[in-house]
Amino acid sequence: MSPFLQRLDASDRAIFARLCLTPTCSGVQRVFWSVITHLGGARASIGLTMAALLLPPVQGHQVWSTLLLLGWSHLAVQLVKRTVGRPRPTEKLALESLVQVPDRFSFPSGHSCAAMAVAVGFASAFPVLALPLLILAMLVGFSRVMLGVHYPGDVLVGQLIALITAYPLLG
């Protein structure tokens, strides 16, 4: 690994160590961040996108575009995950995560990517909702670090993949 990547990795781990909650944290913190983190899971991201069809201003093509963005960005995340193979903090640092770990690979964060993809998909259709949607997507990413399942760099790259994927699909 190059000296630059070693420094980046060390910084990523140091930030993680400062932000990650411990198993002795308050139950309120654990529940709050767990609820937020699950918004980036497959059930919530797909389900909430489909449920948006029940809202009067939302049209089918907006939901379809968001689902397409979700699918393509997820594919990109999985390709990078399987190529890089970065172990999760729970394996590398012998820590206990505060939620179930979906697989053994950490980089990039699929939950962060999914939340950002849904946020950007609907923000492009409804610009007035852009700020709250993007804040919520960033909170999902932050929750992944707080709960001990991802390093901050995993989250940022996951969100970046969603943004890069959105450009040709929504631009």
C-alpha positions as CSV (number, residue, x, y, z in Angstrom):
1,M,0.0,0.0,0.0
2,S,1.3,3.4,-0.9
3,P,2.3,5.9,1.9
4,F,-0.7,8.1,0.9
5,L,-3.2,5.2,1.2
6,Q,-1.6,4.2,4.5
7,R,-2.1,7.7,5.9
8,L,-5.7,7.8,4.5
9,D,-6.4,4.5,6.1
10,A,-4.9,5.6,9.5
11,S,-7.0,8.8,9.4
12,D,-10.1,6.8,8.6
13,R,-9.5,4.4,11.5
14,A,-8.8,7.3,13.9
15,I,-12.0,9.1,13.0
16,F,-13.9,5.9,13.3
17,A,-12.5,5.3,16.8
18,R,-13.7,8.7,17.9
19,L,-17.2,8.4,16.5
20,C,-18.1,4.7,17.1
21,L,-20.5,4.1,19.9
22,T,-19.6,1.4,22.5
23,P,-21.8,-1.4,23.5
24,T,-22.3,0.4,26.8
25,C,-23.9,3.5,25.2
26,S,-27.4,4.5,26.2
27,G,-30.3,2.6,24.8
28,V,-31.8,5.8,23.4
29,Q,-28.6,6.4,21.3
30,R,-28.6,2.8,20.1
31,V,-32.3,2.8,19.1
32,F,-32.1,6.3,17.4
33,W,-29.1,5.4,15.2
34,S,-30.5,1.9,14.5
35,V,-33.7,3.4,13.2
36,I,-31.8,5.9,11.0
37,T,-29.4,3.2,9.7
38,H,-32.2,0.9,8.6
39,L,-33.5,3.7,6.3
40,G,-30.6,2.8,4.0
41,G,-31.4,-0.9,4.0
42,A,-33.0,-2.6,1.0
43,R,-36.4,-3.0,2.5
44,A,-36.7,0.7,3.5
45,S,-35.0,2.2,0.4
46,I,-37.1,0.1,-2.1
47,G,-40.2,0.1,0.1
48,L,-40.2,3.9,0.7
49,T,-39.5,4.6,-2.9
50,M,-42.5,2.4,-4.0
51,A,-44.7,3.9,-1.2
52,A,-44.0,7.4,-2.7
53,L,-46.5,6.4,-5.5
54,L,-49.2,6.9,-2.9
55,L,-48.4,10.6,-2.6
56,P,-50.4,12.7,-5.1
57,P,-47.5,14.8,-6.5
58,V,-45.3,11.7,-7.2
59,Q,-45.5,10.2,-10.7
60,G,-44.5,6.8,-11.8
61,H,-41.6,7.9,-13.9
62,Q,-40.1,9.6,-10.8
63,V,-40.3,6.4,-8.8
64,W,-38.9,4.4,-11.8
65,S,-36.0,6.8,-12.2
66,T,-35.2,6.5,-8.5
67,L,-35.4,2.7,-8.5
68,L,-33.2,2.6,-11.5
69,L,-30.6,4.9,-9.8
70,L,-30.9,2.7,-6.7
71,G,-30.3,-0.5,-8.7
72,W,-27.3,0.8,-10.8
73,S,-25.6,2.4,-7.8
74,H,-26.1,-0.8,-5.8
75,L,-24.5,-2.8,-8.6
76,A,-21.5,-0.4,-8.6
77,V,-21.2,-0.7,-4.8
78,Q,-21.2,-4.5,-5.0
79,L,-18.6,-4.6,-7.7
80,V,-16.3,-2.3,-5.7
81,K,-16.9,-4.2,-2.5
82,R,-16.0,-7.6,-4.1
83,T,-12.9,-6.1,-5.8
84,V,-11.5,-4.2,-2.8
85,G,-12.5,-6.6,-0.1
86,R,-11.8,-4.3,2.9
87,P,-12.7,-6.0,6.1
88,R,-15.3,-4.4,8.4
89,P,-14.2,-2.6,11.5
90,T,-15.7,-5.5,13.6
91,E,-13.2,-7.9,12.0
92,K,-10.2,-5.6,11.7
93,L,-10.4,-4.0,15.2
94,A,-12.2,-6.8,17.1
95,L,-15.1,-4.6,17.9
96,E,-18.7,-5.4,18.4
97,S,-21.1,-3.6,16.0
98,L,-24.4,-2.4,17.5
99,V,-26.4,-3.7,14.5
100,Q,-26.3,-6.8,12.4
101,V,-23.5,-6.7,9.8
102,P,-24.8,-7.5,6.4
103,D,-21.7,-9.1,4.9
104,R,-17.9,-9.1,5.6
105,F,-16.9,-6.3,3.3
106,S,-16.8,-2.7,4.4
107,F,-15.8,-0.6,1.4
108,P,-18.0,1.1,0.2
109,S,-21.1,1.4,2.3
110,G,-24.2,0.1,0.5
111,H,-26.6,1.7,3.1
112,S,-25.0,5.1,2.5
113,C,-25.2,4.7,-1.2
114,A,-28.9,3.6,-1.1
115,A,-29.9,6.4,1.1
116,M,-28.1,9.0,-1.1
117,A,-29.6,7.4,-4.3
118,V,-33.1,7.7,-3.0
119,A,-32.5,11.2,-1.7
120,V,-31.0,12.4,-5.0
121,G,-33.7,10.7,-7.0
122,F,-36.5,12.4,-5.2
123,A,-34.6,15.7,-4.7
124,S,-34.2,16.0,-8.5
125,A,-38.0,15.6,-8.9
126,F,-38.9,17.8,-5.9
127,P,-36.1,20.4,-5.4
128,V,-37.9,21.9,-2.4
129,L,-37.3,18.6,-0.5
130,A,-33.6,18.4,-1.5
131,L,-32.1,19.7,1.8
132,P,-34.1,17.5,4.2
133,L,-33.6,14.5,2.0
134,L,-29.8,15.0,1.7
135,I,-29.5,15.6,5.4
136,L,-31.3,12.4,6.1
137,A,-29.1,10.5,3.6
138,M,-26.0,11.9,5.4
139,L,-27.4,10.9,8.7
140,V,-27.8,7.3,7.4
141,G,-24.2,7.3,6.4
142,F,-23.1,8.8,9.8
143,S,-25.2,6.1,11.6
144,R,-23.1,3.4,9.8
145,V,-20.0,4.7,11.5
146,M,-21.7,5.4,14.9
147,L,-22.9,1.8,15.0
148,G,-19.5,0.3,14.1
149,V,-20.2,-1.2,10.7
150,H,-18.3,1.2,8.5
151,Y,-15.3,3.5,8.4
152,P,-16.1,7.1,7.4
153,G,-14.3,6.7,4.1
154,D,-16.6,3.7,3.3
155,V,-19.6,6.0,3.8
156,L,-18.2,8.9,1.7
157,V,-17.4,6.6,-1.2
158,G,-20.8,5.0,-1.0
159,Q,-22.5,8.4,-1.2
160,L,-20.2,9.4,-4.0
161,I,-21.1,6.3,-6.0
162,A,-24.8,7.3,-5.7
163,L,-24.0,10.9,-6.9
164,I,-21.8,9.7,-9.8
165,T,-24.5,7.2,-10.9
166,A,-27.2,9.9,-10.6
167,Y,-25.5,12.2,-13.0
168,P,-26.1,10.3,-16.3
169,L,-29.4,8.9,-15.1
170,L,-31.0,12.1,-13.8
171,G,-29.0,14.7,-15.6
